[in-house]
Amino acid sequence: MEAEYDFSQGKPGAIDQILPGKTRIAIWLDDEVLAWFRDRVHLADGGNYQTLINEALRQYIQQSCESLKETLQK
């Protein structure tokens, strides 16, 4: 370790890389909902519960759009 570090060229903010098409948000979920997604990931021997939540939301949107389309076609 150095005795001193020069942060004069540093930039404030997160150091995580921002992925294209992704937005970081804070969201409040019920404990039971979060536990369910985490359990599914654990039972699958790995993965990411956030990805699973994202996929569940995508499926919900897809189903909702299809239902609306069917209703409008009637």
ABEGO torsion letter per residue (X at the ends): XBABBBAAABBBEBABBBBBGBBBBBBBBBAAAAAAAAAAAAAAGEEBAAAAAAAAAAAAAAAAAAAAAAAAAX
